[in-house]
Every structure is written in structure tokens, then in C-alpha cells.
Amino acid sequence: MMKRETWADLFAAYQNPLYRYLYRMCGSREVAEELLQETFYRAMLSFTLRDAKAVRAWLYKVARHLYIDWLRRQTAERKMVDSICRLVGRGYAGGDPETAYEQKEAAQTVERIMRQLPERMRTILYLFPTFRLDRRLLGDAKACEGGTDVKTRRLISLVLCGMLLSGQGTVALAGKWSRAGEALVRKADAAEEANRRAIRSERLQRLERAARFILERQDEHGAMNESGYINTDSNMLYALMGLIQAYDLTRESAYWRAVERGLWWLMSVQTAEGDWHLSYRREGDAYVPALPGSYRRFAAIRGVDTTMALFLYVAGEADKRTKNRELKAKLRQSAERAYRFLVRHNLDETDGLFWSSYQLREGNADTPLSGYRLYKVKYAADNAETYLGLRAAADLLGDPRADAIAERLKRQFSRFVDRKKGVIAVMLDERGETAMRPAYARWFATGWSAWLLRERWLFAQPLSVMADHMDDSGAYRQWEGTFTLSTLAFLLGSQAVPVRPERMRDGERYLFSVQQPNGGLADEADVPSTYVNLAGMLLVYLSRELAKKN
């Protein structure tokens, strides 16, 4: 098996040459990018070679075969449509102009209907190259397409009927079937439009309730208090991410005011070195570092990579939108300190990935950083968030090194792939081995990292595994409980790397079923505890869905 470091080097070495090769072959940037991602994904799963020259030849062989498969699909679809169009109009050469016009119109109509069918439905029709059909094929085609929607079933029947009638030499009847097909398509489109509007209306209501939940938990200084603690494990930053997305969608000024207040508060508790403590507690008008009971074995935790990374991202997004010059200046100063701390204290120069945090077993939170112990664990989701933060830092601070560090991290991210389970591992332990601890985060790492990094070659298969483990209700049930965060992560990951759209519908229904009267999402199906990070991620998901064009 090739070493992971070697894989990262090969990815960097061959990404551009393979892309240029595929682009020259297919002539489409989008197709070349898709084939490139699929090439590297297959490589990541299959490499057992040690010789770099052999690896190069293997990569080009895979890329070539993928291109040939793509070309065959394109050629097959074109021939299929051409054959149907010829079939609809055959036997009328030399007819009168009116008949010729009807022939052409009927052929064009059938082609339009064919283009609306899903790819596998068009393939089913193409499997009959001689087109010597009888009426039994109507049932065969319906059996093949199984659970497709009503519109698709109607289109298949209409196209086949039109082909049958035209095969009998009845172009007028074929045209009649085609016109009937278009009428059904218009009717189906109207029904779908009404359904889309209903879905949009519900999504918007859910978004507004989740946003209101977050706003109600923000105090006059901008802090968001949950069960007596603030920003535990960066929860507040997820909420701010969601509010930014919701503001972009709705232009609701209350959302933006909450973002600015939250940033002012975060900057007020930032340490002089540039990091933050894991969580805080309010004492009067002051906020002091404090840990919830679940962290009772520690005296203090600070320097969490996620907090600095997400602050950099939110600061960068706020800088693009705010008109407050004082806030812009302060954000840049705080972002500079956060970026310097992150790179100086959390970056592992040996592999380009980032350590989790700094922990203190005894003493108090004011102990200098040198008294803390580096927690030598690298979390997948944290590193994906750090990538996002580094890219934001490059734009906000104009530091090209931030981009270089981010790209190296991205190349190394394949180290988190758990090849036995086919998903992204929760973390790399102190020995650099993949581990699924804590167990409740096993799905979060895959879905959330996919949304952050957006690499199809890396995440398509892990997200498919996630889809297979989702139950019929849209939930992920584990022996520890049912975690809403897992469903949220799948939905977000599937926005970036679509794999199973029907599973997204199931997941969304589940999220709506656990949204509480206060607008928050229950952490578990049977436990009504709500947190601002879940509400913030729901805002991110819904805002992106609502922003999509129909």
C-alpha cells in the first residue's frame, strides 16, 4: 500500500496534467473536472503500486477509460434521439409541404419530451435499437423505471406510444400523442411548481423560527448563553455563520445586527496571543473562562483550532458586508492575531494538518500558554474548518502563505479516510491512525467536511455510505442515541456533493420533525435539548436550498 504522504505528493503532481489531458479530450471544463475527481477517487481506493512511473501510467489509463465511458454515453444519447426523430417521420419523404411540416414538428416534440426523461430512462429506450416495438414494451419500460415520479411515467408511455403509432405509419396520430404529452407535461409542471412553492414556504418559516431561536439567546453584549455557558466548542460561531446566510437570503436587518454584536463580543474576550478559551460564563457584566461539567477533568482548555478558523471565516464574511469602518478595522486586527496563533501553535509542519487544542489539567485559566499541554489529536472536521478559515485569512489579510497552507492541508485530507468503513474518520490519534472517537461524531466528520472542502472525488463514496445508513425516517440511530447533527451533516455534505436526492428529502423531513416550538432543533430525537450550533447549521442548509433557482 502506498504511503499517505506519497499519495498527497502524487495528487499535487498529477492534478494539473490530468486535467489538461481530459480537457483536451472532452472540450468541457465541467466534464474534465468531474472526470478528474472520479479518477483520483478511484486512485485513492485502489492504489497498491510503489513505482511512481507505474502510478503515472495507471492514472492516465483510468482517466482515459473514464473519458471513453463518458463519450459512449454522449454518443448513445445522441443516436437514440436521432433514431426516434427519424422513426416519427419515416415514410413521408416527398410528401406535400404541410405533411412535411407536421413531420418536423412531431419529431421536434418527441425530442423535447425525450430530453426531459432521466438519463436511465433514456437508456432504457435506447436499448431497443431496431425500434420494432409492441405494446407489451409499455409495461416493460414501466417495470424498469420502478419508482420514478408520475411525470416521468407519463412521458415514457407517451414517447413509446408515439413511436408505436409512427411505426405504423400514422404520423398524425403520433403528433397527437406528442401534443397530448406536452399538455400533460404542462399540467405536471404546474403541479410541481405549486409543490415547490409549498416547500419554499415551509422552509422559509422553519428558517425564520431557527433564526429567532438564536436571536433570543443573545444578550445585550452579543454573547449567546446556553445552559449557563457561552461558545462551548465554537457553538456561537456556527450560529453566526447561519445568520449571515439567512441575512443574505432575506435582508432581515435583525440578523445582521446580531452578527455584528456577536463579533464585538468575541473580540472582547480574545486573548492577547490571539486565541480563545473553549467556553465562558457570565459573572455580572464580565465573562470568565469556564468549562461545562462534561469537561470536569480539565482546569482549562484554550487554543482550539476550530474557534480561530471559524472566527477567520466569519470575520472575512462580515468584512465584505459591514459598513461599520470601526468594526472592519477591529476585525482585521483580531483576525491577524487569530491567524498568527493558529499557524504558530496548532500547525504540524511535518504533514500540514492542525492539532486540536491546548489543555490544562491543574491550575487556572490565566496560566501562560507554556503551562498548557498540546492535545496531539487532529480532528477531520476541525481541519476542514481550518481550511475554510485559512482561505478567508488569505483574502482578508492578503497573506499568500495562508493559501499555500490551506492547499497543503487539502491535499493531506485524504489521510482521514477510513478505508475499511468507507467514510471520513473522526480523527487521527497521536500515532497518526484513524479513529472513530467520539462515536457520536462518526457521521458529522464526513458530511460537514464535504460541505467545507467540496471535493467530489473524495466525498462521493463516503456520502453514499452515509445515505445507506440513514433510516427511513431520515435519522441516524446509534447505540448512544439519535443525533440530529448527523442528519444535518449529511444534508450539508449533499449540497456540495450530491449523491442521493431522495435521502435529502428524508433528512429534511426528520429535521423539521425535531424542530421545537422555540425554533431550535432537538439534539436527539427523544431529548428536547436545543443548541445554537444546530440552529445555525440549519440556517446554512435552508438558506442555500432557498437560494437555489428552480
Secondary structure, DSSP 8 states (H G I E B T S, - for coil): ---HHHHHHHHHHHHHHHHHHHHHHH--HHHHHHHHHHHHHHHHHH-----HHHHHHHHHHHHHHHHHHHHHHHHHHHHHHHHHHHHHHTT-TT--HHHHHHHHHHHHHHHHHHHHS-HHHHHHHHT-TT----THHHHHHHHHHTT--HHHHHHHHHHHHHHHHHHTT-HHHHHHHHHHHHHHHHHHHHHHHHHHHHHHHHHHHHHHHHHHHHHHTB-TTS-BEETTEESGGGHHHHHHHHHHHHHHHH--HHHHHHHHHHHHHHHHT--TTS--BS-EEEETTEEEE---GGGTT-SEEE--HHHHHHHHHHHHHHHHH---HHHHHHHHHHHHHHHHHIIIIIB-TTTS-B--EEEESSS-TTS-GGGSEEE--EEHHHHHHHHHHHHHHHHHH--HHHHHHHHHHHHHGGGGEETTTTEE-SEE-TTS-EE--SGGGTTHHHHHHHHHH--HHHHHHHHHHHHHHS-TTS--EETTEEBHHHHHHHHHHHHHS---HHHHHHHHHHHHHTB-TTS-BEEETTEEEE-HHHHHHHHHHHHHHHHS--
